[in-house]
């Protein structure tokens, strides 16, 4: 029995001693932490304490209180964070909290941006906009029902038709179309600029002259290409889609046309007129005309060949 009483006394004594030690430790910590010091302060602090952080800031800096659990820690900042505005005085510069509806503000009575669910109008945050204005979810402001350059609009941010002198582009009404776009004066829209596209050249066609492919030495041959995409007015126009060049073929007589026999002339004569002197004279005159035409073509071809030869010689000798 005596042993049990001695044990209880010893336990109570130890508990009292422990509580006293803990109380003394907290007292020393508070005493040390609450001491003001200007030595070893960081982050722009002029004076500070271990427990409360910055107490005063260096010139031009704002002091801001940040919550840390149940206490507030002072920090020094060049500008106040969102939701606060700066006030300066000869003694100190403070960060003061904006009104509850402001996300950022210039002062307590003038908001710069509103929290979700409110719209800015003349520095105030409003849940509904005044008459003549509509809320803009992108700008978070009360804006006119249509932008200034709109003649009609889908909402406060999207135009459907522009006023005179402006062109519609992606719901906006610029005065001039940006690069890679051009104005369409009929629809009053900015449309993409399209450049012409053409396909590959075809093979050279047959050598011909006056629609014929025989009865000459010098003629022309042609090749073409197709337009794949026409250009818009401001786009690059289409190049030539047809080319011609001079060609040479070995002179050959034209074959008789369909329905004619070899040696038969273009002009038909009746069989009973074969021995008619007038018919024979007409045939003779026709042969002479054909011979003159052939000689004339040969002369022209010889002249062209001689001129071409002279030009080639002039280029080779460097003379005109």
JOQUICOR-V368889 format. One record per residue. N is the residue number from 1. RES is the residue in one letter. PHI is phi as a letter, one per 20 degrees, with the letter a starting at -180 (none if undefined). PSI is psi in degrees with one decimal (* if undefined). NEAR is the number of other ideal C-beta (glycine too) atoms within 10 Angstrom. Layout:
n | res | phi | psi | near
N | RES | PHI | PSI | NEAR
N | RES | PHI | PSI | NEAR
This chain:
n | res | phi | psi | near
1 | X | none | -45.0 | 5
2 | X | f | -36.8 | 6
3 | X | f | -40.4 | 6
4 | X | f | -40.6 | 8
5 | X | f | -40.4 | 9
6 | X | f | -39.3 | 9
7 | X | f | -42.0 | 10
8 | X | f | -41.4 | 9
9 | X | f | -43.0 | 10
10 | X | f | -40.0 | 10
11 | X | f | -46.8 | 9
12 | X | f | -38.5 | 10
13 | X | f | -42.4 | 10
14 | X | f | -38.8 | 10
15 | X | f | -43.5 | 10
16 | X | f | -38.6 | 10
17 | X | f | -40.3 | 10
18 | X | f | -45.1 | 10
19 | X | f | -40.1 | 10
20 | X | f | -41.6 | 10
21 | X | f | -43.4 | 9
22 | X | f | -42.3 | 10
23 | X | f | -41.8 | 10
24 | X | f | -37.9 | 10
25 | X | f | -45.7 | 10
26 | X | f | -37.3 | 9
27 | X | f | -43.1 | 10
28 | X | f | -41.3 | 10
29 | X | f | -44.8 | 12
30 | X | f | -40.5 | 11
31 | X | f | -40.8 | 9
32 | X | f | -43.0 | 11
33 | X | f | -30.7 | 11
34 | X | e | -2.4 | 11
35 | X | f | 131.2 | 10
36 | X | e | 136.2 | 10
37 | X | b | 149.7 | 12
38 | X | d | 3.4 | 11
39 | X | e | 132.0 | 6
40 | X | m | 11.0 | 8
41 | X | f | 142.1 | 19
42 | X | c | 170.5 | 9
43 | X | m | 32.7 | 14
44 | X | n | 3.9 | 17
45 | X | f | 141.1 | 22
46 | X | e | -41.7 | 16
47 | X | c | 151.5 | 14
48 | X | b | 169.5 | 23
49 | X | c | 156.3 | 18
50 | X | f | -36.9 | 12
51 | X | e | -37.1 | 13
52 | X | d | 0.2 | 15
53 | X | m | -141.2 | 21
54 | X | f | 135.7 | 24
55 | X | d | -37.4 | 18
56 | X | c | 156.0 | 18
57 | X | d | 162.1 | 24
58 | X | f | 161.8 | 12
59 | X | g | 145.0 | 7
60 | X | m | -8.0 | 10
61 | X | e | 150.9 | 21
62 | X | d | 140.0 | 23
63 | X | e | 132.7 | 21
64 | X | c | 133.5 | 23
65 | X | e | 119.4 | 17
66 | X | d | 134.8 | 13
67 | X | e | 133.6 | 8
68 | X | c | 89.6 | 9
69 | X | m | -120.8 | 6
70 | X | e | -1.3 | 5
71 | X | c | 168.0 | 11
72 | X | d | 136.3 | 13
73 | X | d | 131.0 | 16
74 | X | e | 134.7 | 19
75 | X | c | 153.7 | 19
76 | X | d | 127.5 | 24
77 | X | c | 152.6 | 19
78 | X | f | -29.7 | 9
79 | X | b | 153.4 | 11
80 | X | f | 149.3 | 21
81 | X | f | 173.5 | 12
82 | X | g | 140.9 | 11
83 | X | n | -0.8 | 16
84 | X | c | 155.2 | 20
85 | X | c | 152.9 | 21
86 | X | e | 138.5 | 17
87 | X | c | 134.4 | 14
88 | X | d | 145.7 | 10
89 | X | b | 165.4 | 7
90 | X | f | -29.3 | 5
91 | X | e | -43.5 | 7
92 | X | a | 162.1 | 14
93 | X | d | 124.0 | 20
94 | X | d | 153.2 | 17
95 | X | e | 117.5 | 20
96 | X | d | 139.2 | 14
97 | X | f | 138.2 | 14
98 | X | f | 171.2 | 24
99 | X | f | 160.9 | 16
100 | X | f | -26.6 | 8
101 | X | e | -10.8 | 16
102 | X | e | 137.4 | 26
103 | X | e | -32.7 | 17
104 | X | b | 155.8 | 16
105 | X | b | 161.5 | 24
106 | X | e | -40.0 | 13
107 | X | b | -173.7 | 14
108 | X | f | -27.5 | 13
109 | X | d | 3.2 | 11
110 | X | c | 108.0 | 14
111 | X | e | 148.5 | 25
112 | X | d | -29.5 | 15
113 | X | b | 141.5 | 17
114 | X | d | 158.6 | 22
115 | X | f | 166.5 | 16
116 | X | g | 135.1 | 6
117 | X | n | -8.8 | 9
118 | X | c | 157.0 | 19
119 | X | c | 137.5 | 21
120 | X | f | 135.5 | 23
121 | X | b | 112.8 | 18
122 | X | l | 45.0 | 9
123 | X | n | -0.1 | 13
124 | X | d | 149.8 | 16
125 | X | d | 123.5 | 21
126 | X | c | 142.8 | 18
127 | X | f | -28.7 | 10
128 | X | c | 146.1 | 10
129 | X | e | 154.0 | 18
130 | X | f | 171.2 | 9
131 | X | g | 140.5 | 4
132 | X | n | -6.5 | 8
133 | X | c | 153.9 | 17
134 | X | c | 151.5 | 15
135 | X | f | 137.6 | 19
136 | X | d | 117.2 | 18
137 | X | f | -22.5 | 10
138 | X | e | -41.5 | 9
139 | X | e | -15.0 | 13
140 | X | l | 38.1 | 17
141 | X | c | 164.0 | 17
142 | X | e | 119.9 | 20
143 | X | c | 163.6 | 19
144 | X | g | 154.0 | 13
145 | X | g | -38.4 | 12
146 | X | c | 144.2 | 21
147 | X | g | 161.6 | 18
148 | X | g | -35.1 | 8
149 | X | e | 2.8 | 17
150 | X | e | 139.1 | 22
151 | X | e | -32.2 | 15
152 | X | b | 156.9 | 10
153 | X | b | 159.3 | 20
154 | X | e | -41.2 | 11
155 | X | b | -169.2 | 17
156 | X | f | -12.9 | 22
157 | X | d | -11.6 | 16
158 | X | c | 114.7 | 13
159 | X | e | 149.2 | 23
160 | X | d | -19.0 | 13
161 | X | b | 140.5 | 14
162 | X | d | 160.3 | 23
163 | X | f | 166.2 | 14
164 | X | g | 134.3 | 6
165 | X | n | -2.0 | 10
166 | X | c | 155.9 | 21
167 | X | c | 137.3 | 22
168 | X | f | 131.1 | 20
169 | X | b | 114.2 | 17
170 | X | l | 42.1 | 8
171 | X | n | 1.6 | 14
172 | X | d | 167.9 | 16
173 | X | c | 75.2 | 22
174 | X | f | 154.8 | 16
175 | X | f | -34.7 | 10
176 | X | c | 146.7 | 10
177 | X | f | 142.9 | 18
178 | X | f | 176.7 | 9
179 | X | g | 146.0 | 6
180 | X | m | 6.9 | 9
181 | X | c | 159.9 | 18
182 | X | b | 151.6 | 18
183 | X | f | 140.7 | 19
184 | X | d | 107.2 | 15
185 | X | f | -12.7 | 8
186 | X | e | -46.7 | 6
187 | X | e | -8.4 | 10
188 | X | l | 47.3 | 17
189 | X | c | 158.5 | 16
190 | X | e | 117.9 | 23
191 | X | d | 152.3 | 16
192 | X | f | 139.1 | 10
193 | X | f | 128.3 | 16
194 | X | d | 133.3 | 15
195 | X | d | 150.5 | 13
196 | X | f | 143.3 | 16
197 | X | c | 135.5 | 13
198 | X | c | 158.1 | 14
199 | X | e | -169.4 | 11
200 | X | f | 157.8 | 6
201 | X | f | 145.0 | 13
202 | X | f | 175.1 | 13
203 | X | f | 155.7 | 7
204 | X | f | 137.0 | 13
205 | X | f | 179.6 | 14
206 | X | f | 150.7 | 11
207 | X | f | 126.8 | 19
208 | X | b | 165.5 | 16
209 | X | b | 124.2 | 16
210 | X | l | 35.8 | 8
211 | X | n | 1.0 | 5
212 | X | d | 153.8 | 10
213 | X | d | 15.6 | 14
214 | X | b | 166.2 | 14
215 | X | n | 20.1 | 16
216 | X | b | 167.5 | 21
217 | X | d | -43.9 | 19
218 | X | d | 131.4 | 17
219 | X | b | -155.5 | 18
220 | X | c | 147.6 | 14
221 | X | c | 151.5 | 16
222 | X | c | 146.7 | 15
223 | X | c | 154.9 | 14
224 | X | c | 166.2 | 13
225 | X | b | 154.8 | 16
226 | X | e | 150.8 | 11
227 | X | e | 118.0 | 13
228 | X | e | -32.9 | 10
229 | X | b | 117.5 | 11
230 | X | f | 150.0 | 12
231 | X | e | 156.4 | 15
232 | X | f | 169.1 | 15
233 | X | g | -35.1 | 12
234 | X | e | -2.4 | 14
235 | X | e | 173.0 | 15
236 | X | f | 122.9 | 12
237 | X | f | 166.4 | 9
238 | X | f | 141.3 | 16
239 | X | f | -177.7 | 9
240 | X | f | 140.1 | 8
241 | X | d | 7.0 | 14
242 | X | b | 136.6 | 10
243 | X | c | 144.4 | 13
244 | X | c | 150.6 | 11
245 | X | b | 156.0 | 10
246 | X | f | 142.9 | 11
247 | X | c | 158.6 | 17
248 | X | c | 133.6 | 13
249 | X | c | 153.0 | 16
250 | X | f | 126.6 | 5
251 | X | g | 132.1 | 14
252 | X | b | 151.0 | 11
253 | X | f | 148.1 | 8
254 | X | f | 138.3 | 10
255 | X | f | 152.3 | 9
256 | X | g | 145.6 | 13
257 | X | f | 168.4 | 8
258 | X | f | 133.1 | 5
259 | X | n | -2.4 | 7
260 | X | d | 145.3 | 12
261 | X | e | 159.4 | 6
262 | X | g | 133.7 | 6
263 | X | n | -9.1 | 6
264 | X | e | 136.5 | 12
265 | X | e | 165.8 | 13
266 | X | f | -35.9 | 9
267 | X | e | 129.4 | 9
268 | X | e | 138.4 | 8
269 | X | c | 147.8 | 14
270 | X | f | 148.9 | 8
271 | X | f | -36.1 | 6
272 | X | f | -11.4 | 8
273 | X | e | 5.0 | 11
274 | X | g | -37.0 | 10
275 | X | e | 4.7 | 8
276 | X | f | 124.5 | 12
277 | X | g | -35.8 | 7
278 | X | f | -37.9 | 8
279 | X | f | -42.7 | 15
280 | X | f | -41.0 | 13
281 | X | f | -38.7 | 10
282 | X | f | -39.7 | 15
283 | X | f | -39.8 | 14
284 | X | f | -44.8 | 10
285 | X | f | -36.8 | 10
286 | X | f | -40.9 | 13
287 | X | f | -38.1 | 11
288 | X | f | -40.1 | 10
289 | X | f | -41.3 | 10
290 | X | f | -38.7 | 13
291 | X | f | -41.3 | 10
292 | X | f | -41.2 | 10
293 | X | f | -40.5 | 11
294 | X | f | -41.6 | 14
295 | X | f | -37.4 | 10
296 | X | f | -41.3 | 10
297 | X | f | -42.2 | 16
298 | X | f | -40.6 | 13
299 | X | f | -42.1 | 10
300 | X | f | -40.8 | 13
301 | X | f | -39.5 | 15
302 | X | f | -40.6 | 11
303 | X | f | -43.4 | 10
304 | X | f | -41.6 | 14
305 | X | f | -42.9 | 13
306 | X | f | -40.8 | 10
307 | X | f | -41.1 | 10
308 | X | f | -40.7 | 12
309 | X | f | -40.2 | 10
310 | X | f | -40.8 | 10
311 | X | f | -42.1 | 11
312 | X | f | -40.4 | 10
313 | X | f | -39.5 | 10
314 | X | f | -40.7 | 11
315 | X | f | -38.0 | 10
316 | X | f | -36.2 | 8
317 | X | e | -9.3 | 8
318 | X | m | 17.6 | 6
319 | X | d | 158.6 | 7
320 | X | e | * | 6
